[in-house]
Amino acid sequence: MTRRTRPFRATASALVMLVLSLVLVGAGAGPATAADSWIPISGTGSTWSQNALDQWRKNVAANYGMTVNYSGVGSSAGRRDFIGGTVDFAVSEIPFQSVPEDGSPPEVPNTGFAYMPIVAGGTSFMYNLKIGGKRVTNLRLSGATISKIFTGEIANWNDAAVQADNPGLAMPDRPIVPVVRSDGSGSSAQFTLWMSKQHGDIWTHGMTSQFPPPANAKAQNGSLGVAGYVSQDYGEGSITYVEYSYAVKSGFPVAKVLNAAGYYVEPTAPSVAVALMRADINRDSSSPDYLTQILDGVYSSPDARAYALSSYSYMIVPTEVAGIFTTDKGRTLGAFANYMLCEGQQQAQALGYSPLPMNLVIAGSEQIKRIPGANVAGVDINACNNPTFKPGDSPDNNQLAATAPQPAECDRIGPDQCTTGTGGAPEVTPVSGSGNGGAAADAGATAAGAGATTGGAAAAAVYDSDGNLISGSSAVAGSAVSSPFTLGDPGWGMAQWLMCAAGALLLLGIAVPPLVSRRLRDGAPRAD
């Protein structure tokens, strides 16, 4: 190499490496990760669906580096937060109220929004009751009896109406303590709507998210509050209305409710799926209440397998950029919503819910497309890992409902009573009354839904707003992601473009100096 060649080669190498170094520094000296690409989002609202949301956001955090913060403050508070523009989304069991029952101003968002179904389930009646020192796990109640309990008209467990529902039990002489929500909640709204539609002669308050407690009641805040009261030793004799998931996670039983076909039914995933086949939805896409549920047909379903108090929960998503919401957040929200409708539904049954059917997944997919910044392709039905359907199914089909078992004869209204436990307490209750016993047809499904608990003891997992475990066990049947799922492409940002440029310059840094050196050497005068 000549003296003339060496300076050019050194200069070319130095320039390339300098530019490369600057690019790498700007790119963070490493490849972009999923955590760098997904902007954190936050929401508030329903405690009814919080168990499902908490599991799903833990899943996407672990698998995709996505941060979804959520606080279960009640549906009413969640809707107010959305109106105030302080959250990116809200979750509620009822839509915005033009005439709130508490006399507050009409709930009118200042920005565009849409309702997206996220999970179905049954509002259950979790209780704590013993006969002769043994826990009762097979209680049965008719709708009229339930309505009278929560209005204070029936105040003792050995009331004739309760005894008539339970021929296999010698009901104890013990006061009933109804435990109701102290905060505005979708659970209260769903429960009171059902009572007003089915037992309006007993419940005269109409639908309300602010439950008026009878004189013998205890009021607690949130689903964890009411379930927590009932599950304590001092809660013996109490009963509450709460999402089935909370009873499953607490290891406590729920009452089987008499349906229109004359059978006492537990709110398992299949019985909810059967009932919701009779649900109607607002199909006017131009209406602000598009996709909100109409449950009259559910309440009166003639199917013997149906659980009457079945419904689903909504995520309220923005369709405009406003408040703290941006298009970058919309990209995260759209991907999270896509995950919930497909992959997340695989865990619904193990968590105490019922997965959404295809028709609601398709409708929800259309709502995702309206979120600014979201992947406009929506859900690919043929690649959607939802357990209620498979590729080629009709939107009116529901695989879970089609395979739901018929109830056992001992669940029929009459002199016999199944002894099999319910909810999170699968143990058998001995016959103590005049009726005969028997095993429930869905006993296997109950045990599976209880997360394979033993002896009815299941530690409830409680998470903070960041998805960190505070207490209890995080082990949930089916909690691992069971099949591959790909989130929508988060898009190319500055880091990705810089890294692409860095790669090109790295190749140039290797290839250019030898070429420059060779050309300079070939063109240099030979030394004689």
Buried (B, 14 or more C-beta within 10 A) or exposed (E): EEEEBEEBBEEBBEBBBEBBEEBBEBBBEEEBEEEBBBBEBBBBBBBBBBBBBBBBBBBBBEBBBBBBBBBBBBBBBBBBBBBEBEBBBBBBBBBBBEEBBEEEEEBEBEBBBBBBBBBBBBBBBBBBBEBEEEBBBBBBBBBBBBBBBBBBBBBBBEBEBBBEBBBBBBBBEBEBBBBBBBBBBBBBBBBBBBBBBBBEEBBEBEBBBBBBBBEBBBBBBBBBBBBBBBBEEEBBBBBBBBBBBBBBBBBBBBBBBBBBBEBBBBBBBBBBBBBBBBBEBBEEEEEBEBBBBEBEBBBBBEBBBBBBBBBBBBBBBBBBBBBEBBEBBBBBBBBBBBBBBBBBBBBBBBBBBBBBBBBBBBBBBBBBBBBBBBBEEBBEBEEBBBBBBBEEBEBEBBBBBEEBBEBBEBBBBEEBBBBBBBBBBBBBBEBBBEBBBBEBBBBEBBBBBBBEBEEBEBBBBBBEEEBEEEEBEBEBBBBEBEEEBEBBEBEEEEBBEBBEBBEEBBEBBEEBBEEBBEEBBEEEEEEE
